[in-house]
Amino acid sequence: MTPILEMRGITKRFPGVVALSDVNFEVAPGEIHALVGENGAGKSTLMKVLSGVYPQGSYEGAIVYDGEERHFRGINDSEALGIIIIHQELALIPLMSIAENIFLSNPPARFGVIDRSEVYTRAQALLAKVGLTENPDTLVTNIGVGKQQLVEIAKALSKKVRLLILDEPTASLNETDSEALLDLLLEFKAQGIASILISHKLNEIARVADHITVLRDGRTVDSMDCRGQAVEEDRIIRSMVDRDLEHRFPKREPNIGETVFAVENWSVHHPLHPERQVIRNVDFHVRRGEIVGIAGLMGAGRTEFAMSLFGRSWGQKISGTARIGGKVADLSTVGRAIAAGLAYVTEDRKQLGLLLAEDIRKNVTLSNLPAVSRNYVLDDVAELKAAGDYRARMRIRSSSVYQETGKLSGGNQQKVVLSKWLFTSPEILILDEPTRGIDIGAKYEIYCIINELADAGKAVIVISSEMPELIGICDRICVMNEGAFVGEFSGADATQEKIMRSIVRKGSETP
């Protein structure tokens, strides 16, 4: 079968760095082709070359599409041929409606005037195709990140997509929504739409991919035809990291002590709709040296629960009692929560966790400036030493602590976020999706850091949408559904089936 796309000998250079070196890549019509590799392997760079983000002349090599060599001067040129890219950082305008975002660049119009009725009708049809029931007039800011991902796909469908590029499309989705998205890709495949899937989740790749190409250090190192044969995850991992990972999760012998953090009868109402109770009379505890996971589907209330604890960062009409070390703790503001020994690593490190334009040094010390100040004046030497210590301790790969944080890989950015909160010397750490959007090698390093924190006597709470991750690293797993805990399992006893069964059983009891 003649490929719909061929990329031949692609080489892309940045000052002092060869990001891509003689990469060859092709996609057949109606094929799902997975592109995998560690952060920094060149996956996103290759797709930016393909989509015209890096225009002709800024790279070496040739792009052949539909049998013709193409010279894209920008993203509009590639979109005109049906090549649509959805980046990991979604390109939606929060204060515009879903419908307005879908047709932002190509609104239906009559006599030069936008036909709002047509915009609404067509948006409704596109949302139905991707499985969203939201009103098209809903503001994007009022829907979750997972639903925003589906809006991006609806936007791609509006542009008559023939080759869809998805960069970590399920990174912000829970397991159920990820399954729905993969089913959607299979539907597109049946319709003849080709897809390029960039993902770190090998189980998802194994489920839908026809071919897999592995990049490492900007080079193509392996290519696999998955049709008619099982995907060898170990082979993919070896190709990605150039080493064997004997175990996906590091071994640990827990040493669990007394209860250090306890929440009793905790209730939270929605910040915009005070009549809606989101967290319902929750009791929860974690012990010193223990790693406790919180599992649940999107909308279960996990992040809302965590943020309400951390200085009441989310919600209103919050009630209940929190105790740290057996004493009632004042968590009424972020500053007081930090002073009480609590730290919260947000699920959205780029928007809420980091100042991407600032260097590593500034980000590491940001949450505890008094520790690097004298008489309310920053001590540059102390700040440099603190950042340098954490860079070494957390194994942050960078040129120096003066490197801009936004230029780091996802895994190293996550280490900076962790460093920032460890610098506050917390007793309890809440890690919300700590490995979202980072590769297998970096995940393993994060797991090792989590183990080290627990071994040092910290109480660690991990929120994750990846059930195998929770089962692999946690001593105990609490299952949340509809704002309440509906199940609890020891790490040794937990299975994905048991977790899902507790969620489904609770859901079936809801009137």
N, C-alpha and C positions, 0 to 999 in steps of 0.2 A: 504494500500500500504506500502511495506517495505521501510523504510527511506534509502536514499543513505548515510546519515550522521547522527550519534548520538554522542553527546558529553555528557558524564555522570559524574556528580559530579566534575566538573572542579574547582579546587582551585589554584590560583596563588598568591604567596607572593613575595613582594620586601622588602628590609630592612625597618622595621617599618610600612609597609603598606600591607593590604590584598586587592589586586586589584580585585580578583575574589573569590567568596565564594560559593562552591557547586552549580555551574551553570549547568543546563541541557538545551540542545538545540538540535533540530533535523530538518533535511531538507529532503523533499520527492523528488524523481526524477522529473526533469522538473518543479520544483516549484521556484517561486520568494519569498524568505523569507526575510522580512525586520527586521533589528535589530536596535532598536532606544534607545535613552537615552541621558542624558545630557553629556557634556564633562566630562571625568573622571569617567563615569559610568562603564567602563570596556569593551566596544564594541571592540575597536582596540586590546586590550590585548587578548580577547577571540579569535579573528581571527589570531593573531600572534601565539597563541598556536596551533590552527588548522593547520596553514600553515608550522609549524616547525621553525618559527623564534625563538620561545621559545621551545627548543627541549624536547623530552621525558626525564623525570628525573628532569626537572626544575619546574614541576607542579604536582598536584595530580589529579587523575581521569582518565577516559578512553576515547579514540577516536575510534569509530567504523565506518568504511567506507566500503561500499559494503559488509556488513555482517561480516567483519573481524576486530578485534582490531588491530590498527596500532600504530607503534612507530616511529614517524618521528624524525630523528636526525638533520634535516635541511630542508631548503626550497626545495632542489633538490628532496628529498624523496616524498614530497607532490605533487610537479609538475609532477613527474613521473607517478602519479596516476590520473592526470588531475585536481588537485586542484590548481587553479591559483588565486593569490591575487594581486589586484591593489591598492596600498596604496594611501592615499590622497596626499602625497608628491611623485610626479611622478619620476620613476627611469629611466629616459632617459638621454642619453649623448648628450648635445646640439650641439657639433661640429661634430657629426656623422650624416649620412643621415637617413631618415625615414626607408629605407630598412635595413640598417645596425643595427639600433636599434631593429627592429622587430626580426631579426634573430641573435642577438648578442650571445645568449647562445646555439643556435642550427642551425648554418648555413648549408644549403644544400651544399654538397661537392662531388667531383668526384676524386677518387684516392688520397684523403687527401688534395685536393686543393679546396678552396671555389669556387663554381660555381656562379659567379656574375650574369650571365644571368638568372639563375634559381632564385636567390635571388630577382632580379628585377621583374621577371614575377610573382612569388608567392606573393611578397609584393604588387604589383599592384592589384592582385585578392583580397587580404585581405583588402586593403584599400577600394576597391569597396564595400565589405561586410559591412563595418562600415560607408559608405557614404562619404568617403574622395576622392577628385579628384586630390589631390596633386601628383606631380611627386615623385616617390619613392626615387629619388636621392636628393631631397630637404633636406637641413640641418634642423634638429629639431629646432635649434635656430631661424630659419626664419619663424616659424609658431607659432600661438598663443597658449595660454595655453589650450583652449578648444579643439583645434585640436590635441594637444599633448595627451590629455586624450583619444581620439579616436585611436591614434597610440598605446597607451598602451593596449587597447582592442584588436586591430589587433594583437599585440604581443601575447596576451593570446590565441587568436584563432589559432595562429601558433603552439601552444603547445598542441593541441588537448584537449582543456578544456572540463571537464565534470561538474565541480563545480566552478563557477566564483564568486569571492568575490570582491565587489566593495566598497571601503571606501570613502564616500562622492564623488561619481563620477561626480555629476553635480554642485559641489561647484564653479567651475571655468567656468561654461557654462551659456550662456544667455538662455532665455526662449525657443527660437526656437530650439537651439541645445540640450537643456535638453529634449525637447519632442522627438527629433530624437533619442536620446540615450535610452529613455524609450521604444520607439518603437522597438529599437534594442534588448533590453532585452526580449520583448515579442516574437520577432522572435526566439531568442535563446530558449525560453521556448517551442515554437512549435517544435523546433528541438530536444527537450529532454534535453537541458542543464539546470541544476539547477543554481540558482543565490542567493547569500546572499547580500542584499543591505543595506548598512549603510548610513543613510541620516537623516538630520534634517528637510528636506522639506516634511511636512506631506501631502501636496497635491499630490506630486509625488508618495509617498508611497501608498496613497489611490488609485491611478490610476492603479498601476501594482501589488501590493503585494497580494499573496495568504494567507500568514500568517504574523503576526507581533509579535515579541518578544520584551518586554521592559526590559531593565536592569536599575537598580538604585543602586548606591553604591556597585557595584560588585555582585549584586544578581539578579536573575530572579524574577520580580515582577508581570508580566502579560504576557499572551499569547492570541492572538486573531486569529480566523479563519475568513478570510475576504471573502471567496468564498460564493457568494449568499447573502451577506449582506453588508450594507454600513459601511464604516470605521467611527468610532466615534472619531473625532479628540480630543474632550474634554476629553474622557476617556484616550487617549494616553498621553495627556498633564498632566492630574492628576497623571497618573502612573509614568511619567518621573520625575516630579518635586515635587510630593507629596503635591501639593497644587493646588487650582483652579486659573486659570488666567482668571479673569472676562472679560478682554479685551486684545487682542493680542498686541495692541499699547496703550501707555499711553495717557491720555487726556491732552490737552494743550490749553490754551487761548493765541493766539499769540498777541504780541505787536510790530508791525512792524513799523520801522522808515524810515529815509531817505535812498537813495541809497548810499551804502558805497563802492561798487566795480562795475566797469563798463568796459566792453571790447567792442571796436569798430573796425569793419572791420578786424578781426583777421584771419590771414591766415598762414598755416604751410605746409611745404613740407616734404616728406618722407626723413629720414636721410640717407638712402642708395640709393634712387632713386629720385634725386632732381627734375626730370621732373614731378613727381607725387604729385599733391596737395591733401593733406589729410584733412585739415581744410580749409573751403571755406568761407572767408569773413564773419565771425561770429560776430554778435552783441549779447551781453549778459550782464545782470546786476543782482545784488542781494542786498537787502536792509538790514539795521541793524535789527537784531532780526528775520530775515526771514530764513526759511529752504527751499531751492530750490533743487528739484530733477532733475537729468538728466537721462532720459530713452533712450533706444535704443538697437538695436540688436548688437551682436558681430561684430566688424569691423566698427561700426558707427562712431568711432572717439572720443568717450567720454574720455577714458583714455589719448589718445594722446593730446586732447585739454587741459586737466587738467595739464599734465606734461609739455606741452609747456608754460603754464602760470607760472608754478613754476620754475623759473630760467632757462627757455628754456632747461629743462631736456630731452626733446624729440623733434626731428625734426630739420630742417634747413630752411633758407630763411624765417624766421618768420617775419611777418609784422603786423602792427595794433597798436592800442593805448589802454593801460590799465590805468584806473584812480582809485585811492583809496582816498576816501573823497573828490572827485572832482578835485584832482590834479593828473597830469600825474605821474605814478609810474614807477620806473626803476626796471624791473623784469629780467634783462639780465643775472643774475647769481643766484644760489640758495641762496647765502649769502645775496644778495641784495633783493631778494624776501622775505626772512625771515625778514630782517630789515624793509621792507615796510609794514609788518603785515600779510603776507600770510603764510599759512601752508598747507601741502599736506600729507594726510595719504594714503600711497600706498595700492593698492589692494593685493600686495604680501608681507605680513608682514614678512614672514620667510626669504625671500631672500633680500628684499630691505628695510624693515622697522625696523628690529631688529638685534642686535648682540646676537644671541641665546646662545653663550657660555659665555656671560657676565651676570652679575647679574642685577636685577631690577634697582638698584641704578645707575649703569653706563648708562643703556639705557635711563632712565628718563631724565638725565641731558645732554645727548650727544649733542643735538641740540642747547644748550645754555650754553656752558662751561664758558663763561665770567661771568655769574651770580653766579657761584660757585667757582670763582678763585680770588686770590689776587696777583697782580703783576705777572700775567701769570702763577701762581702756583695754582693747584687745592687745595681748602680748603675742606678737608675731612669732617669736621663737617657741613659745609654749604651744601655739597652734600648729606650727610646723612639726614639732616633735610628736604631738598627739596624732596628727594625720599620718605621719610616717610610721608610727608604731602600729596603727590599725591597718595601714596598707600592707605591712609585712605580716601581721598576725592573720589577716583575712585573705592573704595571697591575692591581692588586687593587681591584675596585670595592667600596668600603665607605664608611661615613660617616666612620670614623677607624680608627686601629689599636686603639682600645678597643672596637670592635664585636665582639660574641660570634661566634665562628667558626661555630657551628652555625646561625647565621641567614644565612650567605652562601649563594649559589648553588653548585652542584656544581663549576662551573668555577673559581670564585674560591677555594673550599676547596682544590682541587687546586693552585692557585698558592701557597697558604699552605704546603701540604706541601712543595712544591718549594723555597720560600723557606727553610723550616726546615733542609733538608739543604744548600742552597747556602751557608747561613751557617756550615757546618762547613768550608768551603773544600775540597771533595773533589776528587780527581783523576779518580775513576771513579764514575759515577752509574748505578745500576741502577733503571730505571723500570718497575714492574710494572703493566701496564694503565693507563698514565698518562691516557688520555682516557675511561675507563669512566664511563658515565652523565652525560656532559656534552654540550652541544649543539654544532652545527657551527661556530658562530662562536667559541666558547670553545676547541674543538679546534684551530682554525687558530692561535689565539694560543699554545696549548701547543706546537704544532709549531714555531712561530717561536722560542719560548724554547729548545726542544731544539736547533734549528739554531744559535742564538746560543751555547749552551754548547759545542757541537762546534767552532764557529768560534773560541772562546776557548781551544781546545786540550784541552778535557775529553774523556775517553773515555766514551761514552754507550752503555748497553745497554738496549734497549727490548724488553720482553715484551708481546705483544699477541695477542689472539684474533681481531683484525680483520686479515686478510691484506692487503686493499687499503691499510691504514694502514702496515703494515710495508714494503710495496713502495713506497709513496709517500714515505717519509721516511728509509729506511735505506740505507747504503752497502753493507752486506753482511747477508745473512740466513742464520742457522743454524737448521736444522730438528731438533727434538727429538721422539723417540718412545720410550716405555717406558724413560725414564731415560738415553738415549744420543743423541748427535747422529748423524743419519742422512742429512743432506744439507747442502750449503752453496751459496749463490748470491750473485752480485753483485747489488746493487740494480737495476742496469740490465737484468740477465738474468733476474731472478726473475719468475715468474708464479704465479697461484694453482694452476694445473694442475700445474706442476712441483713446487711445495711439497707438494701433496696426493699426487702420484705417489710422491714419496720416502717419505712416511709410509705409504702403502698397501703399497708394495713391501717395506718393512721389516716391516710387520705380517704380510704373507703369509708371510714367512720364519720367523716365530716359531712354534715347535712347539706 
